[in-house]
Amino acid sequence: MQIDTQITKLSRLPYTAGAELAQCSYTGLKALIIDGDEDDFDAIAERHQQTITLRCSLWEAKRLSDDDTQANPSLQAIVASLPQVKVSGVVQQILSDEQLLLRLADSAEPLPVWLSDTQQLCVGQPLNCYGELHASVLAYR
């Protein structure tokens, strides 16, 4: 899944940075984790007024019970200032024992999800889960 956004704040750690977002193309998304190195983070800091295109994926996902109400929108922050989100969608493709593509109702591109156990899932099945939203930089505009 790709999003376009501006980064308002970047909190760096080695190879990851917490990012606060503004004017995000995915309504309601306020924060995520950007994976990269110091050069990537320097480039983001230099372009903080520019729009950046990011590719997102959900890491360390855990399933929610099917009884949980679906989030609206499909990707919803659990705590506004943290990059952990709740996701509701339909399994589009199972890539491995730990990775799948999840089709969100309000996104044209599927969201890669790293889930500890995909063996009990099948294509077309609804899935509610939560995890850390990570991203990598695709382009600057």
Short mmCIF file of the C-alpha atoms (twelve columns), coordinates in Angstrom:
data_MODEL
# 
_entry.id   MODEL 
# 
loop_
_atom_site.group_PDB 
_atom_site.id 
_atom_site.type_symbol 
_atom_site.label_atom_id 
_atom_site.label_alt_id 
_atom_site.label_comp_id 
_atom_site.label_asym_id 
_atom_site.label_seq_id 
_atom_site.Cartn_x 
_atom_site.Cartn_y 
_atom_site.Cartn_z 
_atom_site.pdbx_PDB_model_num 
ATOM 1   C CA . MET A 1   0.000   0.000   0.000  1 
ATOM 2   C CA . GLN A 2   1.345   3.430   -0.924 1 
ATOM 3   C CA . ILE A 3   0.567   6.744   0.739  1 
ATOM 4   C CA . ASP A 4   1.581   10.342  0.051  1 
ATOM 5   C CA . THR A 5   2.298   12.514  3.072  1 
ATOM 6   C CA . GLN A 6   4.435   15.193  4.653  1 
ATOM 7   C CA . ILE A 7   6.596   14.394  7.671  1 
ATOM 8   C CA . THR A 8   6.209   16.938  10.482 1 
ATOM 9   C CA . LYS A 9   8.436   15.236  13.054 1 
ATOM 10  C CA . LEU A 10  11.041  12.499  12.819 1 
ATOM 11  C CA . SER A 11  12.335  10.701  15.930 1 
ATOM 12  C CA . ARG A 12  15.424  8.745   14.882 1 
ATOM 13  C CA . LEU A 13  16.751  5.438   16.129 1 
ATOM 14  C CA . PRO A 14  19.280  3.206   14.341 1 
ATOM 15  C CA . TYR A 15  17.613  2.022   11.098 1 
ATOM 16  C CA . THR A 16  14.124  3.180   12.135 1 
ATOM 17  C CA . ALA A 17  12.425  6.474   12.858 1 
ATOM 18  C CA . GLY A 18  9.067   7.366   14.286 1 
ATOM 19  C CA . ALA A 19  7.313   9.820   11.971 1 
ATOM 20  C CA . GLU A 20  4.406   12.154  12.609 1 
ATOM 21  C CA . LEU A 21  2.416   12.814  9.440  1 
ATOM 22  C CA . ALA A 22  0.523   15.744  7.958  1 
ATOM 23  C CA . GLN A 23  -1.686  15.937  4.876  1 
ATOM 24  C CA . CYS A 24  -1.648  12.166  4.512  1 
ATOM 25  C CA . SER A 25  -3.456  10.654  1.535  1 
ATOM 26  C CA . TYR A 26  -4.863  7.991   3.880  1 
ATOM 27  C CA . THR A 27  -7.375  9.895   6.005  1 
ATOM 28  C CA . GLY A 28  -6.803  9.662   9.742  1 
ATOM 29  C CA . LEU A 29  -3.270  8.243   9.620  1 
ATOM 30  C CA . LYS A 30  -1.074  10.358  11.904 1 
ATOM 31  C CA . ALA A 31  2.064   8.287   12.636 1 
ATOM 32  C CA . LEU A 32  4.120   5.330   11.451 1 
ATOM 33  C CA . ILE A 33  7.623   3.860   11.572 1 
ATOM 34  C CA . ILE A 34  9.991   4.564   8.671  1 
ATOM 35  C CA . ASP A 35  12.708  1.998   8.021  1 
ATOM 36  C CA . GLY A 36  15.987  3.221   6.539  1 
ATOM 37  C CA . ASP A 37  19.484  4.385   7.294  1 
ATOM 38  C CA . GLU A 38  20.950  7.754   8.303  1 
ATOM 39  C CA . ASP A 39  21.135  8.905   4.665  1 
ATOM 40  C CA . ASP A 40  17.409  8.193   4.234  1 
ATOM 41  C CA . PHE A 41  16.553  10.121  7.393  1 
ATOM 42  C CA . ASP A 42  18.810  13.048  6.392  1 
ATOM 43  C CA . ALA A 43  17.011  13.212  3.032  1 
ATOM 44  C CA . ILE A 44  13.613  13.218  4.772  1 
ATOM 45  C CA . ALA A 45  14.724  15.978  7.141  1 
ATOM 46  C CA . GLU A 46  15.948  18.111  4.214  1 
ATOM 47  C CA . ARG A 47  12.584  17.720  2.461  1 
ATOM 48  C CA . HIS A 48  10.230  18.103  5.424  1 
ATOM 49  C CA . GLN A 49  8.008   20.533  3.490  1 
ATOM 50  C CA . GLN A 50  7.737   18.221  0.476  1 
ATOM 51  C CA . THR A 51  5.322   15.387  -0.107 1 
ATOM 52  C CA . ILE A 52  6.888   11.948  0.250  1 
ATOM 53  C CA . THR A 53  5.534   8.706   -1.197 1 
ATOM 54  C CA . LEU A 54  5.844   5.783   1.224  1 
ATOM 55  C CA . ARG A 55  5.192   2.059   0.833  1 
ATOM 56  C CA . CYS A 56  3.514   0.694   3.967  1 
ATOM 57  C CA . SER A 57  3.288   -2.749  5.557  1 
ATOM 58  C CA . LEU A 58  1.998   -4.083  8.860  1 
ATOM 59  C CA . TRP A 59  4.562   -5.843  11.074 1 
ATOM 60  C CA . GLU A 60  4.155   -8.098  14.092 1 
ATOM 61  C CA . ALA A 61  0.436   -8.328  13.411 1 
ATOM 62  C CA . LYS A 62  -1.863  -10.130 15.773 1 
ATOM 63  C CA . ARG A 63  -5.358  -11.311 14.904 1 
ATOM 64  C CA . LEU A 64  -8.394  -9.778  16.549 1 
ATOM 65  C CA . SER A 65  -11.464 -11.913 17.121 1 
ATOM 66  C CA . ASP A 66  -14.014 -11.983 14.331 1 
ATOM 67  C CA . ASP A 67  -16.481 -10.494 16.821 1 
ATOM 68  C CA . ASP A 68  -14.539 -7.212  16.947 1 
ATOM 69  C CA . THR A 69  -16.284 -4.494  14.999 1 
ATOM 70  C CA . GLN A 70  -14.545 -3.589  11.794 1 
ATOM 71  C CA . ALA A 71  -12.639 -0.337  11.807 1 
ATOM 72  C CA . ASN A 72  -13.992 2.458   9.669  1 
ATOM 73  C CA . PRO A 73  -11.808 3.462   7.884  1 
ATOM 74  C CA . SER A 74  -10.198 0.059   7.320  1 
ATOM 75  C CA . LEU A 75  -6.907  1.189   8.864  1 
ATOM 76  C CA . GLN A 76  -7.387  2.974   12.164 1 
ATOM 77  C CA . ALA A 77  -4.862  4.234   14.718 1 
ATOM 78  C CA . ILE A 78  -5.239  2.547   18.102 1 
ATOM 79  C CA . VAL A 79  -3.516  5.476   19.819 1 
ATOM 80  C CA . ALA A 80  -3.223  8.586   17.653 1 
ATOM 81  C CA . SER A 81  0.439   9.289   18.492 1 
ATOM 82  C CA . LEU A 82  1.712   5.718   18.036 1 
ATOM 83  C CA . PRO A 83  2.336   3.766   14.824 1 
ATOM 84  C CA . GLN A 84  0.215   0.821   15.951 1 
ATOM 85  C CA . VAL A 85  -2.964  0.405   13.954 1 
ATOM 86  C CA . LYS A 86  -6.015  -1.823  13.739 1 
ATOM 87  C CA . VAL A 87  -6.774  -3.142  10.256 1 
ATOM 88  C CA . SER A 88  -9.889  -4.711  8.740  1 
ATOM 89  C CA . GLY A 89  -9.899  -6.218  5.294  1 
ATOM 90  C CA . VAL A 90  -10.127 -9.340  3.163  1 
ATOM 91  C CA . VAL A 91  -7.231  -11.730 2.537  1 
ATOM 92  C CA . GLN A 92  -6.247  -11.199 -1.106 1 
ATOM 93  C CA . GLN A 93  -3.231  -13.526 -1.285 1 
ATOM 94  C CA . ILE A 94  -1.224  -15.669 1.124  1 
ATOM 95  C CA . LEU A 95  2.464   -15.232 0.295  1 
ATOM 96  C CA . SER A 96  4.035   -17.467 2.970  1 
ATOM 97  C CA . ASP A 97  3.459   -18.909 6.446  1 
ATOM 98  C CA . GLU A 98  3.997   -15.410 7.852  1 
ATOM 99  C CA . GLN A 99  3.005   -12.957 5.128  1 
ATOM 100 C CA . LEU A 100 -0.185  -12.101 3.276  1 
ATOM 101 C CA . LEU A 101 -1.726  -9.291  1.246  1 
ATOM 102 C CA . LEU A 102 -4.798  -7.703  2.779  1 
ATOM 103 C CA . ARG A 103 -7.308  -5.835  0.582  1 
ATOM 104 C CA . LEU A 104 -8.647  -2.807  2.461  1 
ATOM 105 C CA . ALA A 105 -12.032 -1.423  1.432  1 
ATOM 106 C CA . ASP A 106 -10.670 2.117   1.130  1 
ATOM 107 C CA . SER A 107 -7.313  1.491   -0.596 1 
ATOM 108 C CA . ALA A 108 -6.633  0.600   -4.223 1 
ATOM 109 C CA . GLU A 109 -3.433  -1.276  -3.323 1 
ATOM 110 C CA . PRO A 110 -3.264  -4.188  -0.836 1 
ATOM 111 C CA . LEU A 111 -1.402  -3.901  2.465  1 
ATOM 112 C CA . PRO A 112 1.391   -6.444  3.100  1 
ATOM 113 C CA . VAL A 113 0.856   -7.960  6.565  1 
ATOM 114 C CA . TRP A 114 3.408   -9.958  8.576  1 
ATOM 115 C CA . LEU A 115 1.283   -12.275 10.720 1 
ATOM 116 C CA . SER A 116 2.699   -15.109 12.822 1 
ATOM 117 C CA . ASP A 117 0.208   -17.705 11.575 1 
ATOM 118 C CA . THR A 118 -1.432  -17.532 8.156  1 
ATOM 119 C CA . GLN A 119 -2.111  -21.287 7.923  1 
ATOM 120 C CA . GLN A 120 -5.639  -20.970 9.313  1 
ATOM 121 C CA . LEU A 121 -6.574  -18.298 6.769  1 
ATOM 122 C CA . CYS A 122 -7.829  -18.583 3.216  1 
ATOM 123 C CA . VAL A 123 -8.151  -16.189 0.290  1 
ATOM 124 C CA . GLY A 124 -11.366 -14.178 0.486  1 
ATOM 125 C CA . GLN A 125 -11.641 -14.498 4.267  1 
ATOM 126 C CA . PRO A 126 -12.281 -11.326 6.320  1 
ATOM 127 C CA . LEU A 127 -9.436  -10.478 8.705  1 
ATOM 128 C CA . ASN A 128 -9.202  -8.054  11.632 1 
ATOM 129 C CA . CYS A 129 -5.739  -7.554  13.117 1 
ATOM 130 C CA . TYR A 130 -3.427  -4.970  14.649 1 
ATOM 131 C CA . GLY A 131 0.297   -4.292  14.525 1 
ATOM 132 C CA . GLU A 132 3.057   -1.775  13.831 1 
ATOM 133 C CA . LEU A 133 2.696   0.231   10.632 1 
ATOM 134 C CA . HIS A 134 6.091   0.467   8.904  1 
ATOM 135 C CA . ALA A 135 7.037   2.308   5.717  1 
ATOM 136 C CA . SER A 136 9.945   2.845   3.351  1 
ATOM 137 C CA . VAL A 137 10.484  5.867   1.116  1 
ATOM 138 C CA . LEU A 138 9.617   5.401   -2.562 1 
ATOM 139 C CA . ALA A 139 9.880   8.962   -3.872 1 
ATOM 140 C CA . TYR A 140 9.983   12.661  -3.024 1 
ATOM 141 C CA . ARG A 141 7.782   15.164  -4.858 1 
# 
